[in-house]
């Protein structure tokens, strides 16, 4: 099984340095161009099915890719970004001062801890591995994808948050075979003219 991973296109809040978490936010004009660039990159890739977070910034990309590939699509809240609770829609600088990622059990009011995110990303991996499709695309969010790949690499949250990067509309690919996996590439953005 092959799994392609991509992060949603550039959102207005990304440009403004705002941490959205699960708060809704829309993509900007550059994000619309990134959708076209990713579709062009995927033109010769066989994809059997698209899975996506149910956030607006992911849904726009997911529907465009599924339509271009003429494949099925499912939106699932399991692929959402970390829930920042009452820290949603504040500046990333302000969140960095809180340094909550140093305690994986700390949970903002109404939100998730990093341990919660890790457990959800592990459940999502099992969900995807139980699908009948050979080649799938997952569209999600930065921290979720860091957690998803970080758990495969047996990294703790402090490691994956600092060492992994998923740029908007970048492409990654992982091959799964029984209980083994190979990371073919991560955060490829050679095809993106819009960043």
C-alpha positions in Angstrom: 0.0 0.0 0.0 1.2 3.5 -0.8 0.1 6.5 1.2 0.6 10.1 -0.1 0.4 12.8 2.5 -0.2 16.5 2.0 -0.9 19.5 4.2 -3.7 21.9 3.2 -2.9 24.9 1.0 -1.8 28.2 2.5 -4.5 29.7 4.6 -4.9 33.3 5.5 -4.0 32.5 9.1 -0.7 30.9 8.0 0.4 34.2 6.5 -0.7 36.1 9.6 1.1 33.8 12.0 -2.0 32.6 13.7 -2.4 29.1 15.2 -5.8 27.9 14.0 -5.9 24.4 15.4 -9.4 23.1 14.7 -10.8 26.6 14.2 -12.1 27.1 10.7 -10.0 29.2 8.3 -10.0 29.6 4.6 -7.2 29.4 2.1 -5.9 32.5 0.4 -5.2 33.2 -3.3 -1.8 31.5 -3.2 -3.5 28.5 -1.7 -5.7 28.3 -4.7 -2.6 28.3 -7.0 -1.1 25.6 -4.8 -4.1 23.4 -5.4 -3.5 23.7 -9.2 0.2 22.9 -8.8 -0.5 19.8 -6.6 -3.1 18.5 -9.1 -0.5 18.9 -11.9 2.1 17.1 -9.8 -0.3 14.2 -9.1 -1.4 14.0 -12.8 0.6 10.8 -13.5 0.2 9.3 -10.0 -2.4 6.6 -9.6 -4.6 7.4 -6.6 -7.5 5.1 -5.6 -9.1 7.2 -2.9 -8.8 10.5 -1.0 -9.1 10.9 2.7 -9.2 14.3 4.3 -9.7 16.3 7.4 -13.2 17.9 7.5 -11.8 21.4 7.9 -12.6 23.9 5.1 -8.9 24.4 4.3 -8.5 20.7 3.6 -11.9 20.1 2.0 -11.2 22.5 -0.9 -8.0 20.7 -1.8 -9.6 17.2 -1.3 -12.5 17.8 -3.5 -10.3 19.3 -6.3 -8.0 16.3 -6.2 -10.8 13.8 -6.0 -12.6 15.4 -8.9 -9.4 15.5 -11.0 -8.6 11.9 -10.3 -12.3 10.8 -10.5 -12.0 8.9 -7.3 -14.0 8.6 -4.0 -13.4 10.9 -1.1 -14.2 10.8 2.6 -13.9 13.6 5.1 -13.2 12.3 8.6 -12.6 14.3 11.8 -9.9 11.9 12.9 -7.6 13.7 10.5 -8.2 17.1 12.1 -5.4 19.4 13.4 -4.7 19.3 17.2 -7.5 21.0 19.1 -6.0 24.1 20.7 -9.2 24.8 22.7 -9.0 28.3 24.0 -5.6 28.8 22.4 -7.2 28.7 18.9 -6.8 31.7 16.7 -4.0 33.3 18.7 -0.5 34.2 17.4 2.1 31.4 17.1 4.5 33.6 19.0 2.1 33.7 22.0 1.7 29.9 21.9 5.5 29.5 21.7 5.8 31.4 25.0 3.4 28.9 26.7 5.7 26.0 25.6 3.0 23.5 26.1 4.7 20.9 23.8 7.2 20.3 26.6 4.5 18.5 28.6 2.7 16.0 26.4 -0.1 15.6 29.0 -0.9 19.4 29.2 -4.3 20.2 27.7 -5.5 23.7 27.0 -9.1 24.4 28.2 -11.4 22.7 25.7 -8.6 21.2 23.7 -6.3 18.2 23.3 -2.9 17.3 24.7 -0.1 16.1 22.5 -0.7 12.6 23.9 -4.3 12.9 22.7 -3.1 14.0 19.2 -0.6 11.0 19.2 -3.3 8.5 20.1 -5.6 9.9 17.4 -2.9 9.8 14.8 -2.1 6.2 15.6 -5.8 5.3 15.3 -5.9 7.1 12.0 -3.0 4.9 10.8 -4.9 1.8 11.7 -8.0 3.1 10.0 -6.0 3.8 6.8 -4.2 0.4 6.9 -7.6 -1.3 7.0 -8.8 0.3 3.8 -9.1 -1.8 0.7 -7.2 0.7 -1.5 -3.7 0.3 -2.8 -2.8 4.0 -3.3 -4.4 6.7 -1.1 -3.9 10.4 -0.5 -4.4 11.8 3.0 -4.9 15.6 3.3 -4.5 17.0 6.8 -2.6 19.6 8.9 0.9 20.3 10.0 0.9 19.0 13.6 -1.3 16.1 12.8 1.1 15.0 10.0 4.1 15.5 12.3 2.4 13.2 14.8 1.5 10.7 12.2 5.0 10.4 10.8 6.7 10.9 14.1 4.9 7.9 15.6 6.1 5.8 12.7 9.7 6.9 13.5 9.2 6.3 17.2 9.8 10.0 17.9 8.4 11.8 21.0 6.4 15.0 20.4 9.3 17.3 21.4 11.4 15.6 18.6 8.8 15.5 15.9 7.6 19.1 16.5 11.2 20.4 16.2 12.6 18.0 13.5 9.7 17.4 11.0 8.3 19.9 8.6 5.2 19.7 6.4 4.9 22.8 4.2 1.6 23.8 2.7 0.7 21.5 -0.2 4.0 19.6 0.1 3.9 15.9 -0.8 5.2 13.0 1.1 5.0 9.3 0.4 5.1 6.2 2.6 5.0 2.6 1.4 3.5 0.0 3.8 4.0 -3.7 3.5 2.6 -5.9 6.2 4.2 -4.6 9.4 6.9 -2.7 7.7 7.0 0.7 6.1 9.4 2.8 4.0 9.4 6.6 3.9 9.9 7.3 0.2 10.2 11.1 0.7 9.0 13.8 3.0 7.9 17.4 2.4 8.7 17.5 -1.3 7.8 20.9 -2.7 9.8 21.0 -5.9 6.7 21.4 -8.0 5.4 24.3 -6.0 6.0 27.7 -7.5 3.7 29.3 -5.0 4.9 29.2 -1.4 
